[in-house]
């Protein structure tokens, strides 16, 4: 099935972004209304998964970080496989459709929380965020296009874990990057196992396929709670 146009779907490729730059510029120059600063708090709800540095963005409603059942953008696959948010941040910053892109610098351990401040306006009133789950091959936590609350109000969203479909879930130390893992006796590796499903889908968790202990690392239901409020 052919992809929809850029006006209905997020950026298909970097080349498409460059080719549509003039159209994006015209959109960006429309009246945006007043800026509102928001606090976005992300709480890790898992028992044994850590979030890599998060990417948080306020954007136009036309943007979607991914489509269910479709191949992940290369920048999203990179985030899901390695935790590197820079390529996706560059793509968003270059699109002209994001009013603010904020990236974190540290890990969010299970049971912990991290907060960001981000600016939105009436033309860029949707919130998306993403980060890799470690230790996994290509799982990522995401919120996709949620509405910012009205100024003075609070909104809360549960965030689920998705599989980028770009790597086979071998759950092996050699192919899962990250700091020291108990099961590995040290840091994980960067091998690319290949053989992914080829499309983004809800992740089905850890199943003792490789080196990691599913009793500790597996999850059910949402993996994060995201609370959005007006910054004070």
ROLUM-733966 format. One record per atom (N, C-alpha, C): residue number from 1; residue in one letter; atom name; z, y, x. Coordinates in steps of 0.02 Angstrom, whole numbers, always signed. Example, Ala and Ser with C-alpha at 12.3 -4.5 7.8 and 13.67 -1.06 7.14 Angstrom:
BEGIN
1/A/N/+390/-284/+660 .
1/A/CA/+390/-225/+615 .
1/A/C/+390/-165/+660 .
2/S/N/+354/-112/+642 .
2/S/CA/+357/-53/+684 .
2/S/C/+394/+2/+645 .
This chain:
BEGIN
1/X/N/+0/-60/+43 .
1/X/CA/+0/+0/+0 .
1/X/C/+0/+62/+44 .
2/X/N/-40/+111/+28 .
2/X/CA/-47/+171/+68 .
2/X/C/+15/+215/+61 .
3/X/N/+35/+246/+117 .
3/X/CA/+93/+291/+115 .
3/X/C/+77/+352/+72 .
4/X/N/+128/+378/+40 .
4/X/CA/+120/+440/+2 .
4/X/C/+113/+498/+50 .
5/X/N/+92/+555/+23 .
5/X/CA/+82/+614/+65 .
5/X/C/+149/+639/+92 .
6/X/N/+145/+683/+142 .
6/X/CA/+206/+710/+173 .
6/X/C/+247/+749/+124 .
7/X/N/+217/+777/+71 .
7/X/CA/+256/+815/+22 .
7/X/C/+302/+771/-19 .
8/X/N/+288/+706/-21 .
8/X/CA/+329/+659/-59 .
8/X/C/+370/+612/-15 .
9/X/N/+351/+607/+47 .
9/X/CA/+384/+560/+93 .
9/X/C/+401/+596/+157 .
10/X/N/+450/+571/+193 .
10/X/CA/+468/+603/+257 .
10/X/C/+412/+593/+307 .
11/X/N/+424/+616/+368 .
11/X/CA/+373/+620/+419 .
11/X/C/+352/+550/+441 .
12/X/N/+288/+534/+436 .
12/X/CA/+265/+468/+453 .
12/X/C/+261/+458/+528 .
13/X/N/+242/+509/+564 .
13/X/CA/+237/+503/+637 .
13/X/C/+240/+572/+668 .
14/X/N/+253/+574/+733 .
14/X/CA/+254/+638/+767 .
14/X/C/+187/+673/+762 .
15/X/N/+133/+635/+766 .
15/X/CA/+66/+665/+759 .
15/X/C/+58/+698/+691 .
16/X/N/+84/+666/+640 .
16/X/CA/+79/+695/+573 .
16/X/C/+118/+760/+569 .
17/X/N/+175/+763/+604 .
17/X/CA/+215/+824/+605 .
17/X/C/+174/+881/+635 .
18/X/N/+143/+867/+692 .
18/X/CA/+105/+920/+726 .
18/X/C/+45/+941/+685 .
19/X/N/+11/+894/+652 .
19/X/CA/-47/+911/+613 .
19/X/C/-29/+953/+552 .
20/X/N/+33/+944/+526 .
20/X/CA/+53/+980/+466 .
20/X/C/+97/+1040/+482 .
21/X/N/+98/+1063/+544 .
21/X/CA/+143/+1117/+565 .
21/X/C/+133/+1180/+525 .
22/X/N/+70/+1198/+510 .
22/X/CA/+58/+1260/+473 .
22/X/C/+86/+1256/+403 .
23/X/N/+79/+1197/+372 .
23/X/CA/+106/+1189/+304 .
23/X/C/+182/+1193/+305 .
24/X/N/+214/+1163/+354 .
24/X/CA/+286/+1165/+360 .
24/X/C/+311/+1237/+371 .
25/X/N/+274/+1274/+411 .
25/X/CA/+293/+1344/+424 .
25/X/C/+292/+1384/+360 .
26/X/N/+242/+1373/+318 .
26/X/CA/+238/+1410/+255 .
26/X/C/+297/+1394/+210 .
27/X/N/+317/+1330/+209 .
27/X/CA/+376/+1311/+169 .
27/X/C/+438/+1344/+197 .
28/X/N/+445/+1343/+263 .
28/X/CA/+505/+1370/+294 .
28/X/C/+513/+1445/+283 .
29/X/N/+458/+1480/+270 .
29/X/CA/+462/+1552/+261 .
29/X/C/+477/+1572/+189 .
30/X/N/+481/+1525/+144 .
30/X/CA/+499/+1542/+75 .
30/X/C/+572/+1565/+73 .
31/X/N/+590/+1602/+20 .
31/X/CA/+659/+1626/+13 .
31/X/C/+708/+1569/+10 .
32/X/N/+758/+1570/+53 .
32/X/CA/+806/+1515/+58 .
32/X/C/+872/+1529/+23 .
33/X/N/+886/+1593/+7 .
33/X/CA/+950/+1609/-23 .
33/X/C/+1005/+1609/+29 .
34/X/N/+1067/+1618/+7 .
34/X/CA/+1123/+1625/+54 .
34/X/C/+1141/+1559/+87 .
35/X/N/+1160/+1564/+150 .
35/X/CA/+1185/+1506/+187 .
35/X/C/+1257/+1491/+166 .
36/X/N/+1273/+1427/+162 .
36/X/CA/+1341/+1405/+149 .
36/X/C/+1361/+1356/+204 .
37/X/N/+1419/+1367/+233 .
37/X/CA/+1444/+1323/+285 .
37/X/C/+1487/+1268/+254 .
38/X/N/+1472/+1206/+271 .
38/X/CA/+1508/+1149/+243 .
38/X/C/+1542/+1109/+299 .
39/X/N/+1598/+1077/+280 .
39/X/CA/+1630/+1028/+323 .
39/X/C/+1610/+959/+298 .
40/X/N/+1585/+917/+343 .
40/X/CA/+1565/+848/+326 .
40/X/C/+1611/+802/+366 .
41/X/N/+1653/+765/+331 .
41/X/CA/+1699/+719/+363 .
41/X/C/+1676/+647/+351 .
42/X/N/+1671/+608/+404 .
42/X/CA/+1647/+539/+400 .
42/X/C/+1705/+493/+421 .
43/X/N/+1723/+447/+377 .
43/X/CA/+1779/+402/+389 .
43/X/C/+1752/+331/+396 .
44/X/N/+1765/+299/+452 .
44/X/CA/+1742/+230/+465 .
44/X/C/+1787/+182/+427 .
45/X/N/+1758/+147/+379 .
45/X/CA/+1797/+102/+335 .
45/X/C/+1798/+30/+360 .
46/X/N/+1764/+15/+414 .
46/X/CA/+1760/-54/+436 .
46/X/C/+1822/-76/+474 .
47/X/N/+1827/-142/+484 .
47/X/CA/+1882/-170/+522 .
47/X/C/+1864/-180/+596 .
48/X/N/+1799/-187/+611 .
48/X/CA/+1781/-204/+680 .
48/X/C/+1714/-176/+703 .
49/X/N/+1688/-125/+669 .
49/X/CA/+1625/-94/+690 .
49/X/C/+1638/-21/+710 .
50/X/N/+1607/+0/+764 .
50/X/CA/+1613/+69/+788 .
50/X/C/+1548/+106/+774 .
51/X/N/+1553/+170/+755 .
51/X/CA/+1493/+212/+746 .
51/X/C/+1477/+247/+812 .
52/X/N/+1414/+243/+832 .
52/X/CA/+1392/+283/+888 .
52/X/C/+1389/+357/+866 .
53/X/N/+1375/+404/+912 .
53/X/CA/+1373/+475/+891 .
53/X/C/+1328/+486/+831 .
54/X/N/+1355/+523/+783 .
54/X/CA/+1320/+533/+719 .
54/X/C/+1270/+590/+724 .
55/X/N/+1218/+585/+683 .
55/X/CA/+1173/+640/+668 .
55/X/C/+1184/+660/+596 .
56/X/N/+1194/+725/+585 .
56/X/CA/+1204/+753/+517 .
56/X/C/+1155/+810/+508 .
57/X/N/+1121/+812/+450 .
57/X/CA/+1071/+863/+439 .
57/X/C/+1071/+888/+367 .
58/X/N/+1057/+953/+358 .
58/X/CA/+1045/+984/+293 .
58/X/C/+970/+997/+289 .
59/X/N/+938/+977/+234 .
59/X/CA/+865/+977/+234 .
59/X/C/+836/+987/+164 .
60/X/N/+772/+998/+164 .
60/X/CA/+732/+1003/+103 .
60/X/C/+733/+936/+65 .
61/X/N/+729/+937/-2 .
61/X/CA/+730/+874/-40 .
61/X/C/+673/+827/-24 .
62/X/N/+618/+852/+6 .
62/X/CA/+562/+808/+21 .
62/X/C/+576/+759/+77 .
63/X/N/+624/+773/+119 .
63/X/CA/+637/+729/+177 .
63/X/C/+676/+667/+155 .
64/X/N/+654/+609/+179 .
64/X/CA/+692/+547/+176 .
64/X/C/+692/+516/+245 .
65/X/N/+750/+499/+271 .
65/X/CA/+753/+470/+338 .
65/X/C/+718/+403/+342 .
66/X/N/+716/+367/+286 .
66/X/CA/+682/+302/+284 .
66/X/C/+665/+286/+212 .
67/X/N/+618/+240/+203 .
67/X/CA/+601/+213/+138 .
67/X/C/+622/+140/+135 .
68/X/N/+657/+120/+83 .
68/X/CA/+676/+50/+74 .
68/X/C/+612/+7/+72 .
69/X/N/+614/-48/+107 .
69/X/CA/+557/-94/+105 .
69/X/C/+499/-73/+147 .
70/X/N/+505/-18/+185 .
70/X/CA/+451/+5/+229 .
70/X/C/+475/+2/+301 .
71/X/N/+428/+1/+348 .
71/X/CA/+446/+0/+419 .
71/X/C/+484/+64/+437 .
72/X/N/+534/+58/+479 .
72/X/CA/+573/+115/+501 .
72/X/C/+531/+160/+545 .
73/X/N/+541/+226/+540 .
73/X/CA/+511/+271/+588 .
73/X/C/+534/+251/+658 .
74/X/N/+493/+261/+709 .
74/X/CA/+514/+243/+777 .
74/X/C/+580/+278/+797 .
75/X/N/+589/+340/+774 .
75/X/CA/+649/+377/+792 .
75/X/C/+711/+347/+758 .
76/X/N/+703/+321/+698 .
76/X/CA/+758/+288/+663 .
76/X/C/+773/+221/+695 .
77/X/N/+720/+184/+714 .
77/X/CA/+730/+120/+748 .
77/X/C/+766/+130/+814 .
78/X/N/+749/+183/+851 .
78/X/CA/+784/+197/+914 .
78/X/C/+858/+210/+902 .
79/X/N/+873/+249/+851 .
79/X/CA/+943/+262/+834 .
79/X/C/+979/+196/+817 .
80/X/N/+947/+154/+776 .
80/X/CA/+979/+92/+753 .
80/X/C/+988/+41/+809 .
81/X/N/+943/+41/+858 .
81/X/CA/+946/-8/+912 .
81/X/C/+989/+14/+971 .
82/X/N/+990/+79/+985 .
82/X/CA/+1022/+104/+1046 .
82/X/C/+1077/+155/+1034 .
83/X/N/+1080/+185/+975 .
83/X/CA/+1128/+238/+962 .
83/X/C/+1104/+306/+985 .
84/X/N/+1044/+312/+1011 .
84/X/CA/+1017/+375/+1035 .
84/X/C/+990/+416/+977 .
85/X/N/+1023/+472/+961 .
85/X/CA/+1002/+513/+904 .
85/X/C/+953/+567/+923 .
86/X/N/+941/+577/+988 .
86/X/CA/+900/+634/+1010 .
86/X/C/+828/+633/+983 .
87/X/N/+792/+576/+984 .
87/X/CA/+724/+577/+957 .
87/X/C/+721/+597/+883 .
88/X/N/+768/+572/+842 .
88/X/CA/+769/+591/+772 .
88/X/C/+788/+663/+762 .
89/X/N/+835/+688/+802 .
89/X/CA/+854/+758/+798 .
89/X/C/+795/+803/+816 .
90/X/N/+757/+784/+867 .
90/X/CA/+698/+824/+887 .
90/X/C/+646/+824/+831 .
91/X/N/+636/+767/+799 .
91/X/CA/+588/+763/+744 .
91/X/C/+608/+808/+686 .
92/X/N/+672/+806/+668 .
92/X/CA/+696/+848/+613 .
92/X/C/+692/+922/+632 .
93/X/N/+713/+940/+692 .
93/X/CA/+711/+1010/+713 .
93/X/C/+640/+1037/+714 .
94/X/N/+592/+994/+729 .
94/X/CA/+523/+1016/+732 .
94/X/C/+487/+1016/+666 .
95/X/N/+518/+990/+614 .
95/X/CA/+484/+982/+550 .
95/X/C/+480/+1047/+510 .
96/X/N/+526/+1094/+521 .
96/X/CA/+529/+1154/+480 .
96/X/C/+561/+1143/+412 .
97/X/N/+586/+1082/+399 .
97/X/CA/+615/+1067/+334 .
97/X/C/+690/+1055/+337 .
98/X/N/+720/+1064/+395 .
98/X/CA/+793/+1055/+403 .
98/X/C/+823/+1122/+424 .
99/X/N/+874/+1145/+388 .
99/X/CA/+906/+1208/+405 .
99/X/C/+957/+1199/+461 .
100/X/N/+981/+1138/+470 .
100/X/CA/+1033/+1125/+520 .
100/X/C/+1031/+1052/+538 .
101/X/N/+1034/+1038/+603 .
101/X/CA/+1040/+969/+628 .
101/X/C/+1096/+969/+679 .
102/X/N/+1148/+929/+666 .
102/X/CA/+1207/+926/+709 .
102/X/C/+1214/+854/+734 .
103/X/N/+1228/+847/+799 .
103/X/CA/+1238/+780/+827 .
103/X/C/+1307/+777/+860 .
104/X/N/+1340/+720/+853 .
104/X/CA/+1404/+710/+885 .
104/X/C/+1397/+687/+956 .
105/X/N/+1453/+680/+990 .
105/X/CA/+1452/+661/+1061 .
105/X/C/+1496/+601/+1076 .
106/X/N/+1535/+578/+1029 .
106/X/CA/+1581/+523/+1042 .
106/X/C/+1576/+468/+990 .
107/X/N/+1612/+414/+1003 .
107/X/CA/+1614/+357/+958 .
107/X/C/+1666/+369/+903 .
108/X/N/+1653/+341/+844 .
108/X/CA/+1702/+342/+790 .
108/X/C/+1725/+270/+779 .
109/X/N/+1786/+256/+801 .
109/X/CA/+1812/+188/+797 .
109/X/C/+1830/+171/+725 .
110/X/N/+1837/+106/+713 .
110/X/CA/+1855/+82/+647 .
110/X/C/+1923/+111/+627 .
111/X/N/+1926/+135/+564 .
111/X/CA/+1987/+165/+539 .
111/X/C/+1996/+238/+557 .
112/X/N/+1950/+266/+597 .
112/X/CA/+1955/+335/+619 .
112/X/C/+1905/+379/+582 .
113/X/N/+1909/+444/+593 .
113/X/CA/+1865/+492/+559 .
113/X/C/+1842/+545/+608 .
114/X/N/+1785/+576/+590 .
114/X/CA/+1758/+631/+630 .
114/X/C/+1731/+683/+581 .
115/X/N/+1734/+746/+601 .
115/X/CA/+1712/+801/+556 .
115/X/C/+1661/+845/+591 .
116/X/N/+1614/+871/+551 .
116/X/CA/+1562/+916/+574 .
116/X/C/+1560/+977/+529 .
117/X/N/+1534/+1032/+554 .
117/X/CA/+1517/+1089/+512 .
117/X/C/+1442/+1098/+514 .
118/X/N/+1413/+1111/+455 .
118/X/CA/+1341/+1115/+449 .
118/X/C/+1324/+1168/+396 .
119/X/N/+1268/+1201/+404 .
119/X/CA/+1247/+1254/+357 .
119/X/C/+1191/+1229/+312 .
120/X/N/+1196/+1247/+248 .
120/X/CA/+1145/+1230/+199 .
120/X/C/+1127/+1292/+159 .
121/X/N/+1073/+1290/+122 .
121/X/CA/+1053/+1344/+77 .
121/X/C/+1016/+1314/+17 .
122/X/N/+1000/+1353/-34 .
122/X/CA/+970/+1324/-94 .
122/X/C/+904/+1286/-82 .
123/X/N/+866/+1304/-30 .
123/X/CA/+805/+1268/-15 .
123/X/C/+816/+1208/+30 .
124/X/N/+873/+1205/+62 .
124/X/CA/+891/+1149/+106 .
124/X/C/+959/+1124/+84 .
125/X/N/+960/+1093/+25 .
125/X/CA/+1024/+1077/-8 .
125/X/C/+1040/+1002/-9 .
126/X/N/+1007/+964/+35 .
126/X/CA/+1019/+892/+37 .
126/X/C/+1050/+872/+104 .
127/X/N/+1094/+823/+101 .
127/X/CA/+1130/+799/+160 .
127/X/C/+1107/+729/+178 .
128/X/N/+1091/+719/+242 .
128/X/CA/+1078/+652/+268 .
128/X/C/+1117/+644/+333 .
129/X/N/+1136/+583/+348 .
129/X/CA/+1169/+568/+411 .
129/X/C/+1154/+496/+431 .
130/X/N/+1162/+482/+495 .
130/X/CA/+1150/+414/+519 .
130/X/C/+1184/+404/+586 .
131/X/N/+1202/+341/+600 .
131/X/CA/+1229/+320/+665 .
131/X/C/+1222/+244/+669 .
132/X/N/+1217/+219/+730 .
132/X/CA/+1215/+147/+741 .
132/X/C/+1284/+116/+732 .
133/X/N/+1287/+55/+709 .
133/X/CA/+1348/+15/+710 .
133/X/C/+1347/-30/+771 .
134/X/N/+1401/-28/+810 .
134/X/CA/+1407/-75/+866 .
134/X/C/+1472/-115/+859 .
135/X/N/+1467/-181/+871 .
135/X/CA/+1411/-217/+898 .
135/X/C/+1364/-247/+845 .
136/X/N/+1304/-220/+839 .
136/X/CA/+1250/-251/+800 .
136/X/C/+1185/-240/+837 .
137/X/N/+1134/-276/+816 .
137/X/CA/+1068/-267/+847 .
137/X/C/+1035/-203/+824 .
138/X/N/+1029/-192/+758 .
138/X/CA/+994/-133/+733 .
138/X/C/+1020/-112/+664 .
139/X/N/+1087/-115/+657 .
139/X/CA/+1118/-91/+595 .
139/X/C/+1135/-17/+603 .
140/X/N/+1127/+20/+549 .
140/X/CA/+1146/+91/+552 .
140/X/C/+1177/+112/+485 .
141/X/N/+1228/+153/+489 .
141/X/CA/+1258/+183/+430 .
141/X/C/+1217/+243/+412 .
142/X/N/+1208/+255/+347 .
142/X/CA/+1166/+312/+327 .
142/X/C/+1186/+337/+258 .
143/X/N/+1179/+403/+251 .
143/X/CA/+1175/+436/+186 .
143/X/C/+1107/+468/+184 .
144/X/N/+1071/+460/+128 .
144/X/CA/+1002/+481/+125 .
144/X/C/+991/+530/+67 .
145/X/N/+990/+595/+83 .
145/X/CA/+972/+645/+34 .
145/X/C/+1023/+658/-20 .
146/X/N/+1088/+655/-4 .
146/X/CA/+1139/+672/-54 .
146/X/C/+1142/+747/-63 .
147/X/N/+1163/+769/-122 .
147/X/CA/+1169/+841/-136 .
147/X/C/+1233/+869/-107 .
148/X/N/+1227/+929/-77 .
148/X/CA/+1287/+966/-59 .
148/X/C/+1321/+990/-123 .
149/X/N/+1387/+991/-125 .
149/X/CA/+1421/+1018/-184 .
149/X/C/+1414/+1094/-188 .
150/X/N/+1426/+1121/-247 .
150/X/CA/+1427/+1193/-254 .
150/X/C/+1483/+1222/-212 .
151/X/N/+1476/+1284/-187 .
151/X/CA/+1529/+1315/-147 .
151/X/C/+1597/+1311/-182 .
152/X/N/+1648/+1291/-146 .
152/X/CA/+1714/+1284/-174 .
152/X/C/+1729/+1216/-203 .
153/X/N/+1677/+1174/-211 .
153/X/CA/+1686/+1106/-238 .
153/X/C/+1686/+1055/-182 .
154/X/N/+1705/+993/-199 .
154/X/CA/+1708/+938/-151 .
154/X/C/+1667/+880/-178 .
155/X/N/+1629/+848/-136 .
155/X/CA/+1591/+788/-155 .
155/X/C/+1608/+732/-106 .
156/X/N/+1610/+670/-130 .
156/X/CA/+1623/+613/-87 .
156/X/C/+1570/+560/-100 .
157/X/N/+1546/+530/-47 .
157/X/CA/+1493/+479/-51 .
157/X/C/+1513/+419/-8 .
158/X/N/+1502/+359/-35 .
158/X/CA/+1507/+299/+6 .
158/X/C/+1441/+289/+42 .
159/X/N/+1445/+269/+105 .
159/X/CA/+1386/+256/+146 .
159/X/C/+1384/+182/+164 .
160/X/N/+1324/+153/+157 .
160/X/CA/+1314/+82/+170 .
160/X/C/+1280/+72/+238 .
161/X/N/+1279/+10/+260 .
161/X/CA/+1245/-8/+322 .
161/X/C/+1177/-37/+306 .
162/X/N/+1127/-13/+342 .
162/X/CA/+1058/-36/+333 .
162/X/C/+1034/-69/+397 .
163/X/N/+986/-114/+389 .
163/X/CA/+954/-148/+445 .
163/X/C/+886/-115/+455 .
164/X/N/+873/-90/+517 .
164/X/CA/+809/-57/+530 .
164/X/C/+751/-106/+530 .
165/X/N/+765/-171/+534 .
165/X/CA/+711/-220/+533 .
165/X/C/+670/-222/+596 .
166/X/N/+695/-191/+649 .
166/X/CA/+656/-186/+711 .
166/X/C/+676/-237/+763 .
167/X/N/+733/-270/+754 .
167/X/CA/+755/-322/+800 .
167/X/C/+782/-382/+761 .
168/X/N/+774/-441/+789 .
168/X/CA/+806/-501/+762 .
168/X/C/+881/-495/+772 .
169/X/N/+920/-514/+723 .
169/X/CA/+993/-509/+727 .
169/X/C/+1021/-570/+764 .
170/X/N/+1013/-570/+831 .
170/X/CA/+1037/-628/+869 .
170/X/C/+1111/-622/+886 .
171/X/N/+1141/-562/+876 .
171/X/CA/+1213/-552/+888 .
171/X/C/+1233/-573/+959 .
172/X/N/+1190/-559/+1007 .
172/X/CA/+1202/-580/+1076 .
172/X/C/+1224/-521/+1119 .
173/X/N/+1270/-534/+1165 .
173/X/CA/+1293/-481/+1211 .
173/X/C/+1235/-450/+1249 .
174/X/N/+1186/-491/+1268 .
174/X/CA/+1130/-467/+1309 .
174/X/C/+1087/-415/+1274 .
175/X/N/+1087/-415/+1207 .
175/X/CA/+1041/-371/+1170 .
175/X/C/+1076/-318/+1128 .
176/X/N/+1142/-310/+1137 .
176/X/CA/+1179/-260/+1098 .
176/X/C/+1213/-212/+1147 .
177/X/N/+1189/-149/+1150 .
177/X/CA/+1219/-101/+1197 .
177/X/C/+1287/-77/+1172 .
178/X/N/+1326/-52/+1217 .
178/X/CA/+1390/-24/+1198 .
178/X/C/+1441/-31/+1254 .
179/X/N/+1500/-2/+1243 .
179/X/CA/+1554/-7/+1293 .
179/X/C/+1583/-77/+1295 .
180/X/N/+1639/-84/+1326 .
180/X/CA/+1669/-150/+1334 .
180/X/C/+1682/-185/+1267 .
181/X/N/+1654/-244/+1260 .
181/X/CA/+1667/-286/+1201 .
181/X/C/+1708/-346/+1224 .
182/X/N/+1760/-362/+1185 .
182/X/CA/+1803/-419/+1202 .
182/X/C/+1762/-483/+1209 .
183/X/N/+1715/-493/+1163 .
183/X/CA/+1676/-556/+1163 .
183/X/C/+1630/-561/+1223 .
184/X/N/+1614/-505/+1254 .
184/X/CA/+1566/-505/+1310 .
184/X/C/+1601/-501/+1378 .
185/X/N/+1666/-485/+1379 .
185/X/CA/+1701/-476/+1441 .
185/X/C/+1677/-414/+1479 .
186/X/N/+1650/-366/+1443 .
186/X/CA/+1623/-305/+1473 .
186/X/C/+1573/-273/+1426 .
187/X/N/+1532/-228/+1452 .
187/X/CA/+1484/-193/+1408 .
187/X/C/+1427/-238/+1386 .
188/X/N/+1395/-219/+1331 .
188/X/CA/+1337/-255/+1307 .
188/X/C/+1275/-237/+1347 .
189/X/N/+1220/-270/+1331 .
189/X/CA/+1158/-260/+1368 .
189/X/C/+1104/-226/+1326 .
190/X/N/+1045/-219/+1355 .
190/X/CA/+991/-183/+1322 .
190/X/C/+929/-224/+1311 .
191/X/N/+935/-290/+1312 .
191/X/CA/+876/-332/+1301 .
191/X/C/+850/-322/+1230 .
192/X/N/+784/-326/+1222 .
192/X/CA/+752/-317/+1156 .
192/X/C/+731/-386/+1130 .
193/X/N/+766/-414/+1081 .
193/X/CA/+751/-482/+1060 .
193/X/C/+686/-488/+1019 .
194/X/N/+662/-432/+990 .
194/X/CA/+602/-436/+949 .
194/X/C/+613/-477/+886 .
195/X/N/+560/-490/+850 .
195/X/CA/+563/-533/+792 .
195/X/C/+600/-505/+732 .
196/X/N/+600/-438/+725 .
196/X/CA/+633/-407/+668 .
196/X/C/+596/-418/+603 .
197/X/N/+628/-401/+548 .
197/X/CA/+598/-413/+482 .
197/X/C/+539/-367/+467 .
198/X/N/+538/-308/+500 .
198/X/CA/+481/-263/+491 .
198/X/C/+490/-212/+437 .
199/X/N/+548/-210/+404 .
199/X/CA/+560/-161/+352 .
199/X/C/+635/-146/+347 .
200/X/N/+651/-87/+321 .
200/X/CA/+721/-67/+313 .
200/X/C/+750/-101/+251 .
201/X/N/+810/-128/+258 .
201/X/CA/+843/-161/+201 .
201/X/C/+918/-156/+210 .
202/X/N/+955/-172/+158 .
202/X/CA/+1028/-173/+163 .
202/X/C/+1048/-228/+212 .
203/X/N/+1091/-212/+259 .
203/X/CA/+1112/-260/+309 .
203/X/C/+1157/-313/+279 .
204/X/N/+1148/-375/+301 .
204/X/CA/+1188/-430/+273 .
204/X/C/+1246/-451/+317 .
205/X/N/+1264/-408/+366 .
205/X/CA/+1326/-420/+403 .
205/X/C/+1318/-466/+463 .
206/X/N/+1375/-487/+490 .
206/X/CA/+1379/-529/+550 .
206/X/C/+1395/-601/+529 .
207/X/N/+1362/-649/+562 .
207/X/CA/+1367/-719/+538 .
207/X/C/+1376/-769/+594 .
208/X/N/+1409/-750/+649 .
208/X/CA/+1422/-796/+705 .
208/X/C/+1358/-828/+731 .
209/X/N/+1304/-790/+734 .
209/X/CA/+1242/-816/+761 .
209/X/C/+1242/-818/+838 .
210/X/N/+1282/-773/+867 .
210/X/CA/+1280/-766/+940 .
210/X/C/+1350/-763/+969 .
211/X/N/+1364/-709/+1005 .
211/X/CA/+1427/-704/+1043 .
211/X/C/+1484/-671/+1005 .
212/X/N/+1469/-636/+950 .
212/X/CA/+1520/-595/+919 .
212/X/C/+1555/-631/+861 .
213/X/N/+1618/-617/+854 .
213/X/CA/+1662/-650/+805 .
213/X/C/+1654/-618/+737 .
214/X/N/+1622/-652/+691 .
214/X/CA/+1610/-624/+624 .
214/X/C/+1675/-611/+587 .
215/X/N/+1726/-651/+599 .
215/X/CA/+1790/-639/+565 .
215/X/C/+1818/-571/+582 .
216/X/N/+1801/-544/+640 .
216/X/CA/+1824/-478/+660 .
216/X/C/+1772/-424/+646 .
217/X/N/+1708/-440/+656 .
217/X/CA/+1655/-389/+656 .
217/X/C/+1618/-381/+590 .
218/X/N/+1622/-429/+546 .
218/X/CA/+1584/-427/+484 .
218/X/C/+1612/-374/+437 .
219/X/N/+1574/-356/+386 .
219/X/CA/+1596/-308/+336 .
219/X/C/+1567/-326/+268 .
220/X/N/+1595/-298/+217 .
220/X/CA/+1570/-305/+148 .
220/X/C/+1573/-236/+115 .
221/X/N/+1523/-220/+76 .
221/X/CA/+1522/-156/+40 .
221/X/C/+1509/-98/+86 .
222/X/N/+1529/-38/+67 .
222/X/CA/+1516/+22/+107 .
222/X/C/+1553/+20/+173 .
223/X/N/+1523/+53/+224 .
223/X/CA/+1554/+54/+290 .
223/X/C/+1584/+122/+307 .
224/X/N/+1570/+172/+266 .
224/X/CA/+1598/+239/+279 .
224/X/C/+1608/+276/+213 .
225/X/N/+1656/+322/+214 .
225/X/CA/+1666/+370/+161 .
225/X/C/+1650/+439/+189 .
226/X/N/+1607/+476/+154 .
226/X/CA/+1586/+543/+177 .
226/X/C/+1612/+594/+127 .
227/X/N/+1653/+641/+151 .
227/X/CA/+1682/+692/+108 .
227/X/C/+1653/+760/+129 .
228/X/N/+1626/+796/+81 .
228/X/CA/+1591/+859/+94 .
228/X/C/+1627/+915/+57 .
229/X/N/+1645/+967/+93 .
229/X/CA/+1679/+1024/+62 .
229/X/C/+1657/+1089/+95 .
230/X/N/+1671/+1145/+62 .
230/X/CA/+1655/+1209/+92 .
230/X/C/+1700/+1222/+152 .
231/X/N/+1669/+1242/+208 .
231/X/CA/+1709/+1256/+268 .
231/X/C/+1751/+1317/+257 .
232/X/N/+1812/+1317/+285 .
232/X/CA/+1858/+1374/+276 .
232/X/C/+1873/+1405/+344 .
